[in-house]
Amino acid sequence: MNLLEHKKARLNYEILKEFEAGLELFGHEVKSIRAKQGKLDGSHIVVRPSGKVGHFEAYVVGMQIPPYQAANTPTDYDPERSRRLLLTKKELDELANVEGQKGLTIVPISVYNKGSKLKVRVAVARGRKVFDKRAVLKERDVKREIDRTLKNK
């Protein structure tokens, strides 16, 4: 069950590969996400080198998580702070290689529960042009119409 979803991701981007990542959050951020508050629109993933040579860290930038209870949150809380993703070294190396390629971007698609943990579905994607988006919408409408006629028969 998706708690947060980037609804336009599949329209705006052609998804090439997907990853599942953990998310490093504060306790009140977890409560806020479980209450389905927050936005993934406009967010993306940044891969940076860590302190060790040859190692990388990935961060979600632009993800908005409002305070769960505004009166009880710390005064210096930033709802749009960068949040670290928890990935394996192999996945981080792969994402670091992708980030350097022209025309590719890394975007979060959804945040969901897996057991008691919160996970993020991360995708390597290529941006679509306007005419590609129109074609996707047209395909979707045609498929919906076909499904509708088959259901009625």
Protein Blocks (a to p, Z undefined) as FASTA:
>chain_A
ZZbdcfklmmmpccfbdcdddddddfklmmmmmnopacfehiacdddddfbehiacddde
hiacddfblmlpcfklcfkbccdddddfklmmmmmmmmmpghiacddfbdcdehjbccdd
ddddddddfklmmmmmmmmmmmmmmmmmmmmZZ
